[in-house]
Amino acid sequence: MNQPLNHPHQTVSSTPFPGQHGGPDHSRERVIALLRDLEARRASLSVRFEHDQEFYQSTLNRMDPSRGWLFISELTPYQGNLRMAAGQQVHLYAVLKESCLHFRTVLLHSGEHDGEAFYVLSVPSELDREQKRTHFRAPVDDASGTPITLINRDGRPFTGHLMDISLGGLKAVFPLKTPIHARDLLTLTKLNLPGTESVECGVQVRFVSDSRETGQRLVGGRFFGLSPEDEQRLLRGLLLMERERLHPLEPDRKARLTPPEK
């Protein structure tokens, strides 16, 4: 680690960041408000290094906007901590009210407290422009390769194929005569996205559309009852799907990101 600190409240050399000087910066004010909300929730963070596709997990511990500091916890898996170095560019992703937030920042300092590492990052001055959409939605190019199972209140399962998915909900196709209707409350189970374990939650059906030409029923639904753990799994899967769409991975790299079957 870089010059360990004994406690997060010790003095750390401040580094100016965009928007810290000059007149009012409404973009920075918005970012600080979002970070305050995440801080109050002790939100989970997905951390990615510049020019890398691996994700690590951390927690937003606290922030000090007056000094431009953001404190996050030790990374998991632990290998991520071995890569943290002062001056390194870091990407932070978080889920807030069904929105995917993406910040770019720089590591200022690292330290240790009670046997665990912590990191001091510069407070970002703005949201990444590519992540301002309310729902980060990823289309599924190969629907036949992404099965999905929905279960009704009677315990009857319906198997279809995913069309697209976001932090807020999904679209999937099922056989034409599948008894799924608008306003149904179903349970999503056994959904496996790239690089993550199975996600389970409730789905409220918002619309149903039949196509007799294809013999399929298109179902759109909104997630509810999504646990923080599944929310982070979903976020990780979405980010990996988007990065794969923009920068296709080699087969051996893709295999390493696929969790083993249990």
C-alpha positions in Angstrom: 0.0 0.0 0.0 1.1 3.6 -0.4 2.2 5.2 2.9 -0.6 3.7 5.2 -2.6 6.1 7.3 -3.6 5.2 10.8 -7.1 6.6 10.5 -9.4 8.0 7.8 -9.5 11.4 9.5 -5.7 11.9 9.2 -4.6 14.7 7.0 -4.3 13.9 3.3 -2.8 16.3 0.8 -5.7 17.8 -1.2 -5.7 17.7 -5.0 -7.8 20.3 -6.9 -10.4 18.8 -9.3 -12.5 20.3 -12.0 -15.2 22.7 -10.7 -13.4 23.3 -7.4 -12.5 26.8 -8.2 -14.4 29.7 -9.9 -18.1 30.4 -10.0 -21.1 28.0 -9.2 -20.8 24.6 -10.9 -24.3 23.1 -11.0 -23.0 19.9 -12.4 -20.7 19.5 -9.4 -23.5 20.4 -7.0 -25.6 17.6 -8.5 -22.8 15.1 -8.2 -22.3 16.0 -4.6 -26.0 15.6 -3.9 -25.9 12.1 -5.5 -22.8 11.1 -3.6 -24.4 12.4 -0.3 -27.4 10.1 -1.0 -25.0 7.2 -1.7 -23.0 8.0 1.4 -26.2 7.9 3.6 -27.0 4.5 2.2 -23.4 3.3 2.6 -23.9 2.2 -1.0 -22.1 -0.6 -2.7 -19.8 0.4 -5.5 -18.5 -1.5 -8.5 -14.9 -0.4 -9.2 -13.1 -0.7 -12.5 -9.6 0.4 -13.5 -8.9 2.4 -16.6 -8.5 0.2 -19.7 -9.6 -2.9 -17.9 -12.8 -4.9 -17.8 -12.6 -6.5 -14.4 -15.0 -5.2 -11.7 -14.3 -5.1 -7.9 -16.7 -4.4 -5.1 -16.3 -1.6 -2.5 -18.4 0.6 -0.2 -18.7 4.4 -0.1 -17.7 5.2 3.5 -17.8 9.0 3.6 -16.9 12.1 1.7 -15.5 15.5 2.4 -16.5 17.9 -0.4 -14.7 20.9 1.1 -11.4 19.0 0.6 -12.4 17.1 -2.5 -12.1 13.7 -0.8 -14.1 10.5 -1.3 -13.3 7.6 1.1 -14.1 4.0 -0.1 -13.5 0.7 1.6 -11.1 -2.2 0.8 -11.8 -3.9 -2.6 -13.1 -7.4 -3.1 -11.8 -9.7 -4.5 -8.6 -8.8 -2.7 -6.5 -8.8 -5.8 -8.0 -5.4 -6.7 -6.2 -3.8 -3.7 -2.8 -4.9 -5.1 -3.5 -2.7 -8.2 -4.5 0.5 -6.4 -1.8 3.2 -6.7 -1.8 7.0 -6.2 -2.6 8.9 -9.4 -4.5 5.9 -11.0 -7.7 6.7 -12.8 -10.7 4.7 -11.4 -14.3 4.2 -12.6 -17.0 4.0 -10.0 -20.5 2.6 -10.7 -23.4 2.6 -8.3 -27.1 1.9 -8.3 -29.5 4.6 -6.9 -33.2 4.5 -7.3 -33.0 2.1 -10.3 -30.4 4.4 -12.0 -26.9 3.4 -12.9 -24.4 6.1 -11.9 -20.9 6.2 -13.4 -18.2 8.5 -12.1 -14.6 8.9 -13.2 -12.1 9.8 -10.5 -8.4 9.5 -9.4 -6.9 7.7 -6.4 -5.1 10.3 -4.2 -4.0 8.1 -1.3 -4.4 4.7 0.3 -4.3 3.8 4.0 -5.2 1.2 6.6 -7.4 1.2 9.6 -8.2 -1.7 12.0 -6.4 -4.1 9.6 -8.4 -3.1 6.5 -7.4 -0.9 3.6 -9.3 2.2 2.6 -8.8 4.7 -0.3 -9.1 8.4 -0.7 -10.3 9.4 -4.1 -10.9 12.9 -5.6 -14.6 13.8 -5.6 -15.8 13.6 -9.2 -17.0 16.9 -10.7 -19.6 15.4 -13.1 -21.4 12.3 -14.1 -20.0 10.4 -17.0 -22.0 11.7 -20.0 -22.6 8.1 -21.3 -24.4 7.2 -18.0 -27.1 9.9 -17.7 -30.0 7.8 -18.9 -32.6 6.9 -16.2 -32.3 3.2 -17.0 -29.1 1.7 -18.3 -30.5 -0.8 -20.8 -28.6 -3.5 -22.6 -30.0 -5.3 -25.7 -29.4 -9.0 -25.9 -28.0 -9.8 -29.3 -28.4 -13.6 -29.0 -31.8 -14.1 -27.4 -31.8 -17.8 -27.9 -28.7 -18.1 -25.7 -30.2 -16.3 -22.7 -33.1 -18.3 -21.2 -35.4 -16.8 -18.6 -37.8 -18.4 -16.2 -40.9 -16.6 -14.7 -43.0 -18.3 -12.1 -46.6 -17.4 -11.3 -48.3 -17.4 -7.9 -49.4 -21.0 -8.4 -45.8 -22.0 -8.8 -46.1 -22.7 -12.5 -42.9 -21.9 -14.5 -42.8 -20.2 -17.9 -39.5 -20.4 -19.9 -38.7 -17.8 -22.6 -35.7 -15.9 -23.9 -34.5 -12.5 -22.9 -34.7 -9.6 -25.5 -33.3 -6.7 -23.4 -32.8 -5.9 -19.8 -32.2 -2.8 -17.6 -31.9 -2.0 -13.9 -35.6 -1.3 -14.0 -37.0 -4.2 -15.9 -36.8 -6.5 -18.9 -38.4 -7.7 -22.2 -38.6 -11.4 -23.1 -40.3 -13.6 -25.6 -42.4 -16.7 -24.8 -44.4 -19.2 -26.8 -47.6 -17.6 -28.1 -50.0 -19.4 -25.8 -48.1 -18.8 -22.6 -50.6 -17.6 -20.0 -48.9 -14.4 -19.0 -51.0 -11.2 -18.9 -50.6 -7.5 -18.2 -50.5 -6.7 -14.4 -49.5 -10.2 -13.5 -47.1 -10.4 -10.5 -44.4 -13.1 -11.3 -41.1 -14.2 -9.9 -38.0 -14.1 -12.0 -35.6 -17.0 -11.3 -32.6 -18.6 -12.9 -31.5 -15.5 -14.9 -27.7 -15.7 -15.5 -26.0 -12.7 -17.0 -22.4 -12.6 -18.0 -19.9 -12.7 -15.2 -22.4 -12.9 -12.4 -24.5 -15.4 -10.4 -28.2 -16.0 -10.9 -30.6 -13.0 -10.2 -34.0 -13.5 -8.6 -36.7 -10.9 -7.9 -40.3 -10.0 -8.6 -41.6 -8.9 -12.0 -44.8 -6.9 -12.5 -46.0 -7.4 -16.1 -46.5 -4.0 -17.8 -47.5 -5.1 -21.3 -48.0 -8.2 -23.5 -47.9 -8.3 -27.3 -48.6 -11.3 -29.5 -47.1 -12.0 -33.0 -48.8 -14.8 -34.9 -46.2 -14.6 -37.6 -43.3 -15.5 -35.2 -45.5 -17.6 -32.9 -44.2 -15.6 -29.9 -45.6 -13.5 -27.0 -43.5 -10.4 -26.1 -43.7 -9.6 -22.4 -42.4 -6.4 -20.8 -42.1 -6.2 -17.0 -40.8 -4.0 -14.1 -38.6 -5.4 -11.4 -39.6 -5.2 -7.7 -38.3 -6.6 -4.5 -34.7 -6.6 -5.9 -32.2 -7.2 -3.1 -29.1 -5.0 -2.9 -27.0 -8.1 -3.7 -29.0 -9.0 -6.8 -29.0 -5.3 -7.8 -25.2 -5.3 -7.8 -25.2 -8.6 -9.7 -27.6 -7.1 -12.3 -25.5 -4.0 -12.6 -22.3 -6.0 -13.1 -24.0 -8.1 -15.8 -25.3 -5.1 -17.6 -21.9 -3.4 -17.6 -20.2 -6.5 -18.9 -22.8 -6.9 -21.6 -22.4 -3.3 -22.7 -18.6 -3.6 -22.8 -18.8 -6.8 -24.7 -21.1 -5.1 -27.3 -18.7 -2.3 -27.7 -15.5 -4.3 -27.4 -16.0 -8.0 -28.1 -13.9 -10.3 -25.9 -11.8 -13.2 -27.1 -13.4 -16.6 -26.3 -10.8 -17.5 -23.6 -11.4 -14.1 -21.9 -15.2 -14.6 -22.0 -14.8 -18.0 -20.5 -12.9 -16.6 -17.5 -15.7 -14.1 -16.8 -18.4 -16.8 -16.8 -19.1 -18.1 -13.3 -18.8 -21.9 -12.8 -22.0 -23.9 -12.6 -22.9 -25.1 -9.2 
